[in-house]
Amino acid sequence: SQSSQTACRMLAVALRLLQRMPETADSVRAWDWQTSLSALMGPEHDARVRILACECLSLVRGLTDSGRSQLLLHSAVSDSALVAELRSWAVYGQQQFDLAAEEQMVEQNRCSFEHGLWKKLSNSADGSGNGDSEAGGRFSWLSDSDLCGCVANVGGVLLHAHEPATGAAASAFVLTPAVTANVHEIALATSRREPVLLQGPAGSGKTALVEWVAQRTGHELVTIHLSSSMDAKVLLGNYVTTQKAGDFEWRAGLLTTAVSEGRWVLVEDIDLAPPDVVQTLVPLLESHTLFVASRGEAIRAHIRFRLFATLSTHARGSGSRVGMDGLLGSSIWTRVQIGSLEQEMPLIIAGVFPGLAPHAETLAAAFAQVADAVSASSGAAIGRSSAPVLSTRDLIKWCTRLQAYGANDAFRMFQEAVDAFAMREADYERWRALAHRIGAVFTIAAQRIDNFADQYAPEAARVGSELRIGRARLRISGPTPDERMPFADTRHSRCLLERIATCVQLGEPVLLSGETGTGKTTVVQHLAALAGRSLAVFNLSQQSDSSDLLGGFRPVDIALVALQLRETFDPLFARTVSVRKNATFLDSVRVAHGRRDWRRLAGLFGAAVKMARQ
């Protein structure tokens, strides 16, 4: 009957609620769970109603499996076929319920948006949408504590959470009003299962926004960096050889795996994608279907799959980036414009670096002036259209240095600003002029700036297990070699050592640029020797392959392997047993190696091991 179906649906909702949030039975005191559920277990009710009521009552009472079985038996609902039917009804199947609920959530969000039911998000700093409602506080906002683990509040939009977000993921991101609005737009598009394109200048936080939303909802994010030389086979997959000669097997690519398993994908620099990659993405954008032409296969995207892309809108090199308007499929994306965070830099500094919060306003103003000085200096030298622009990424790097070495001294702030922003200038005279401009921002006297540029020479010393080079501190990992290659201990080399050691201490990547033979490799080798660190040197060229760094499978010449074994075997055999008494055995080894009889040679090596053990 209609009443039985209604009761079944209400009890199914209550069961899911109790399974997800067991504390609900204690928190909702307005409803007498015991009396209400016991009344629904009577024989006058449908068997399905009785089963659901027994399951809910078992959770409320905290019964064991035996107690739950007794309760079901008492209610005359021991029919296992009916229980199996309820399992297929997604009462017990949590995974099935999650997928069905997410499909319904996507459809409801799309309908709500089309009918204009979404309200404008208030600019709250916490990103949860909390604030005063216009009706005098008649409506209360939901907080994270009101939600179960399968729902996440992302910028005021409720999204299905695959896994609960960790506290570290939530605290590592500063939600300013502008960032909150961007998160709100991304969450709206994500709730409607639409592809999202984030446009903005480099360093404006496009990638960080997507990573935070993925962490907030507990989804795995796969990042793909595109280039003009990328092949679509890397994304779709390819046939590879197996251990058996002549056999091939299909190995799915990054995009194919993500589409089928429901992962989130972030495509960096979508405007750099070659035409075949763009043609691969268009059907996925239009119909949520990925076509693999080499297999004649159409893969329907998992309900949890989401696609994001970034596009930098600033000039790169000597030309500008190509916009999305002229690319295939550009109208399908939901675009989110990421603006500059210049007005909110004090909030970012105070949120990321609590120790620098008292100086946040001063640091933000100083950074803006330094950015103008760097842009003006570089623009005058190489043209305003291609002048480098400092971004939020540079601000974070500068503040990281100040937090490590102190921000109370204006000269220390000046020194870190010069090392972080001005060292990219190759010409010495222009670097010196830029240092004076930066010094003027911090009201440093010109004479002191000249002294820093011409006479500053940091000391390098070993104090216990610590290497000190100027302000940098490195832990000495091992013994330093007694004999080191010659090194010219000049003022310039000491300054360079300090800058490199500072980057090593803070975990910053270092790029040394200069003419051949100016000591770029030597200074790094000398620093590694002082710190007792092992240094791996890779000489790259245009013929270098990624397998040179990552490794890969290559054909092996067994004769070369046998030669290496012989070079190790002969002196080891001579140190272990008598060579004179085993001359005949060694002759057999030489003959087998000369005739390339690898099977016999391996057997002789095994016999030598037995001889050594005797």
N, C-alpha and C positions, 0 to 999 in steps of 0.2 A: 504494500500500500504506500501512499504518498507519505504518511506519517512515519512509517518504518524507514523509508529512504532518507528522510530528513534526519531522523535519529541516528542512522548509520553515519551520515556525513558529519554530524556534530560530534559523535563519539570518536570518529577517525581523526578529526582535528584535535580533540582533547588528547588522544593517544599520542599523536605526533608531538604535541606540546610537552607531554609528560616524559616522552623519550628523550627529547632534546634538552629540556629544562626540568629536571626532577624536582627542583626547589619550588616549582609553580604550585604544587599541592599545599605547601606551607604558606606561600606568599598570598595566594588568593583565598582569604579567609571568609569572604562574603558568600562563598558557595560551600555547602556541606557535601563534600565529595562522597563520604561513606553512605549517607542516606540516599542521595540521588542515584548513585551507581547501583546500590543494592536493589532499589525499586525497579531498575531496568533489567534486572536479572531474573525476573519472574517468568513463569511459563507462558503468560499471555503475550509476551513479546516475541518478535521474530528471532530465529536462531542467530542471525548475524548481529543483531542488537545485543543479545546476551553475551556473545563472544567478545565483542568490543568492550562491553561493560566489565566483564571479568578481567580483561587485559588492563584496563585503566585502574580498576580496583587493586589489582596485583601490584601495580607501580605505586599507588598511593599508600598501600600498607607496607610496601617493601618486602613482599613475600619472596621466598625462594622458589626454585623450579618445582619442588614437590608441593609446596603450598599453592602455587599457581595451578598445578594439575588437579589438586583436590577441589579447588574452587571451580574449575571448568567441569569437573565430574559432578559436583553438587548442582550445577546449573543445567545438567543434561545436555552438554554441548561437546561431547567427546568425539564427534565425527571428524576424523582426520581429513577427509576430503573437503569439508567446509573450511577447515583451517588453511588447507593448501590454496583454496580459492581466495581466501582473504589475503594470503601472502602475495598472490598475483595481483591483488587489488591495491598493492603498494602500501599496505598498512605496516608490514614488517620490512619490506624491501627498501632500505634507506636510500640505496643508490638510485633505484628507480624513482623514488619520491623526489630526490634531489633534481634529477633531470627533468621530470615532469613539472616540478615547481618552477624551475628556471625557465622552461619554455613558456609557462603561463605568465611569469613575471615579465619576460621580454615582450610578449604580446600586449599585456596590460599597460606597460610603460609606453609602448608605441601608440596605443589608442589614446591614452591620457594626454600624450603630447600633441597628437593630431587634433584633439578636441579642446585644447587650450586649458587643461586642468592643472598644468604645472604652474606654480606661483614663482615670482621673481625671488631669487635668493638674496637675503640680507647680507651685508658685508660684515660677517662675523669673523673674528680672527682664528677661531678653532676649527672652522670648516665643517661643523656639524649642523649648521643652520639654526643654532640656538639664538634666541633673541626675543624681544617683546613683540607680540602680535598686535595688529592694529585694533583689535576689538577689546582693548583694555585688559588683556591678559586672560580672556575667556578660553583660549586654546593653549594647551601645553605642548611643547616640543618634545619629541622623542630623543633620549640620550642613548649613548652606547650601552649603558647598563640595562636599558629596557629591551635590548635586542638579543636574540639568541645567536649562537655561534655561526649559523648558516646565513646570516644577514649582516651586511656591513653598511654603515652610514658614510657615504663618500660625498662630501660637499653638499649635504642636504638631499642626496638621492640614495634610496635603498637599493643596493645591489646584492646579488647572490654571492656569498663568500664560500669559496671552495674549502678554505681552511681559515681559522681565526688568525687575524694579524697579530704579530708580536709587538710588544711594547717598544722594542728598539726601532722597528720600522716606522712606528707612529711618531717617535720623538726625534728622529733624524731629519725631519722635514719641517720647515718653517712655513706655516700657513698664514701668509699675509692676506689682506683683503683682495688684492689683484690675483694672487695665486689661488685663493679660494674660489674666485669667480671662474678661473680657468679649469680648476678641478671639477666644478659644477658642470661646465659645458662638456668636459670629457666624460663625466659620469652619465650625463643625459644621453649622449650618443652611444655609450657602451651599453646602457640599459635597453636601448632599441636595437642593439646588434648591428650598428652601423660602423663602417670604417672611419677612422679619425685621422685627419692630417693636421699636424701641428706646425704652424709657420711662425717664424720669428728669427731674430738675430742670433748669431752663435753665442753660446754661453748664457742664454736666457732661461734655461731650465726645461727645455722641451723633453729631453730624455728622462730627466729626473722626475717630471710630472707623471709620465707613464709608469716608470718604475715604482713610484709611491702608490699609485692606484692599484697596480698589480700586487704589491705587498699588502696593501690594505684589504684586498679581497682574497688573498691567499692563492693567487694564480701564478703559475710558472711563466716567466717572460723569456722569450727567445729573441735575441737581437741580431739582426742581419745588416752588415755594413756593405752597401752596394758600391760598385765602381763600374766604369765603362767596359772593363775587361771581364766582368762576371758572366758566366754562362748559366742559362736557365736550368741545366742539368744539376747544378749545385743545389738548387732549390727543390726540383722535382725528384731527382734520383737518377740512377743509371745502373746498367748491368755491369757487374764486376766478375772477374775470374774467381774460381774456387780452388781448393787444393787439388781437385781432380782435373787433370789436363783436358781442355776442350769444353768444360762445363762453365756456365755462367749463372749467376743468381742476381735477383733484383735487390738493390739496396736503396731504400727510400731516402730522399733528401730532407733538408731541414724543414722546408715549408710543408711537404707532404706529411711528415711525421706530426708537425704541429696541428695541421688541419684535422687529421684523423683522431688525434689524442686530446684535442680540446685545449691546447696551449695558446697563450697570447704571443703575438709576433709583432716586433717593432722593427720597421725598415728604416734605416738611417739614410738620409740624403736620397730621397726617392727620385729627385730630378736627375740624378746621375745614372739611373737604371738604363741599361741597353734596351732596344725595342723588343727583343724576344722575352725579356723579363717582364716588361710592361704588359705584353699580350698575354702572359701567363696569369698576371694578377687581375686583369679586367673581368674574366668570368667569375672569379672568386668574389670580386666586389659586387657584381650585379646579381648573382643568383646563389651565392654561398656554395659554389661548386668548383672544385679544382679538377681540371682536365689534364690527364697525363697521356699525351699523344703517343708516346713510344709503347705504351701498354694498352692503348685503347680503353682507358679506364676513367670514369667520372667519380670522384670522391666527394661525397656530401660532407660539408663542414660540420664538425661537432658543435653542439649547442653552446658549448663554453668557448669556442674559438673566437678570438677578436683580433683585428688587424689594425695596427697603428703605423704611421709614417711621419717622418720629420722632414722639414725643408728649411734650410737657412736662407734668409732673404738679403744678407749683406753681400758686399763685393768680396770676391776671393781672387787673389793674385792680381792680374791686370784687367780682368773682366768681371762682369756681374754674373750671378747665378741665374740660370734659366727658371722662369716661373712655371707653375703648374698649369696655367691656362692653356698653353699650347700642347700639352701632353695628352696622350690617349687616356680616357677614363678620368679626366680631372674633375668632371662635374659629379662624379659618384661619391667623392669623399665628403665627409662632414668636416669643415674646416674650423680650426680653433686658432685664432690669432694670438700669439704670445707677445706681449709688448715688453718694453723696457721696465726693469725693476729699480730704476734710479731713485724714485721717490720713496721706495720702501727698503732701501739698503740699511738704514739704521735698525729696522726690525729684524732684518736677516742677520746682521752682525750680532745683535743681542741674543737672538735665538740659537744661532750655531755656536757662538763663543760667549758663554755667560760671563767669563772672566773679563771680557772686553766691553760688557754692557755699559759701564759708566762712561766709556769713551766712544760709544757707538755713533753719536751725532757728529763728533769731531772727525772720526775716521771716515765716515761716509762723505762728509764735505771735502776732506783732504783727498780722498780717492777721486771724486769728481773733478777736482782741479788738476790732479796728476794725470787723469785720463785726457783732459783737454790739452795739457802740455805735451803728452806723448803724441797725440793725434796731430797737433799743430807742428811739432818738430818733424815727424815723419812725413806729414803731408807737404811741408815746404821742400823736402828733399826729393821725394819720389812721386809727388802728385797726390792731391787730396782724394781722388777717387779710389786709390788703392792703399790709403794709409791704414795701418793697423788700429783697431778699435779695442780698447780694454772692456772686458765684460765682467759679469758676476763671478765667473770662474777665476779671473785674476784677483778679484777682491777677496775671495775665499783663500786663495794661496797666500796673499799678503797678510791677511789676518791670522792664518795658521802660523806664519813666521813670527808675528808679533806676540801671539799667545805663547810661543815657545821661548822667545828671547826677551820679552818685556815690551810694554807699550807706554811706559811712563816717561821715557826719554825721547825728546823730539829728534835728536840725532840718530838714535837707533831706528826710529820710524823712517827717517830719511834714508838710512843705509839699506834697510830692507826694501824700501820702495825702489831704490836704484837697482838693486840686484834682481828684483822681481819684474820690473817693468822696462828698465833702460838697457839691460845687457843684450837685448836682441839687436841693438844698434851696432853695426859692424864698423862704421867709420869713427875713429877716435875723437875727432874734433866735434862731430855731431853728438857723440855720446857725452862729451864734456859739457856742451851747451845744454843738453837735456838734463844732465845732473844739476846744473845751476838752476834750471827752471823748476825742477822738483824741489831743490833746496829752498827756493823762494816760497814755495807753498808752506814749508815748515819753519819759515823765518830763520834759516841757517845762514850765517854770514858767508859772504863769497870767499873770504880768505880761508875759512875752515873747509869749505868745499874744495878749494884748490889743494889744500893740505891733504885732504882725503884722497883726491885723485892722483897726487904726485908723490906723497911720502908715506901713505898708510902701508904698513908691512906687518901682517899678523904673525905671531909666534907659533911655531909648531913644536910641541913637547909631549912626551909620554909620561903620564902621571898614574902610576899603578897599572891597572888594567884598562886605562882610558887614554885615548889619543885626543889631544886638544890642539885644534888649529884655529886660532882666533876665537870666535864665538861658538864654533862647531865642536861637538863632543861625540866621539865614536868609540864604541867598545872594541877592544882588541880581541879578536877571536882566536888567534893562534900565535905561535912564535914568529917573529919577524926574521927574515933571512939575514945571515951575517954579511953576505956579499950581494949587494944590490947594484943594478946598472947605474952608470953615472947620471947624476941629475944636477942641473944648474940651480942652486938655491938663490934665486933672485927675488926682488920685491914683486915683480909681476907674477912669477910662478907661485909665490906664497899666497897672493890674493886669489889666484885661480884655484889653488888647492882648498882655500877656505870656502870659496863659493861652491865647489863640487862637494866638499864634505858636508856643507849645510844642506844641500839637496839630498845627499845620501841619508843624513840623519832624519830629515822630514819625509823621506819616501817620495821625493819628486823626481821625475825623469829628467835627464840632462842631455842636451844636444850641444856638442862642441863643434863650432863651425870655424873654418880658417883654411889658409893655404896649406898645401902639402909640405910636410917637414917642419911645421911650427910647434910640434910637441904635444899634439892633442892626445895621442895614444900614450905617450910617455908619462904625462902627468897623471893619468888614470892608473897606469901600472905602478907608479911611485906611491900613490895614495893607497892602493891595495896592499902593497908591500908594508907600508907603515902600519896599517890596521890589521895585518896578519890575515887578510882575506884572499881566497883564491879568485882568480880573474879568468873568465873564458872570453876569448877574442874570436870574433867571427868577421872574416873579410868578405863583405858582400859586393856584388857587382850586378849588372843588368842580367847576367845569366843565372843568378842565384834563384833558387826555388824555395818555396815555403817548407818543403821537406828537409832542406838543409838545417832548419831551425827546429822543426817539430818532429822530424823523423819520418820514415816510410819504408815500404818494402822495395828491395832492389834485387836484381839477379846476383847470385853468389857463385863465384868460381871456386869449385871444391879444391882445385889444385892450390889456390892461394891459402885456403883454410888448412890444408894438409901441410903446406910449407911452414905456416905459423906454428902448428903443433910440433913439427920436427924441431924447429928452433927452440921451443920450450922443452921438448922431451929429451934431447941429447944431453944438455948440461945437467938436467935433473936426474937422468939415469946414471950419469957418471958420478954424481954425488951420493947416490943411494947404494949401488951395487958395484962390483968389480967389472971394469970394462975389459980387462985382459981375459978373465974367465968366461965372459959372455960375448967374445968377438964374433962367434958364429951367429948369435942372435942379432947383433947389431948389423951384420951383413945382410941378414934376412929383411930387416927393417929398411935398409937402403935399397935393396932390390925391389921390394914391394912399392916403395915410393917412386923409384925410377920407372917402373913399369905401369904406374898409375893404377895399381891394384888396391883400391881404397878399402875394399872389404877385408883383404888379408892384412892391410896395414892397421885397420882398427882392431882386428883380432890380436895382432902382435902388441899393440898398446895395452890391451886388456891383460895379456899374458905378463907384460912388464909390471903391471900393478900387483899381480899375484906373486911375482918373484920378490918384489919389494916387501910384501907383507910376511913372506917366509923368513 
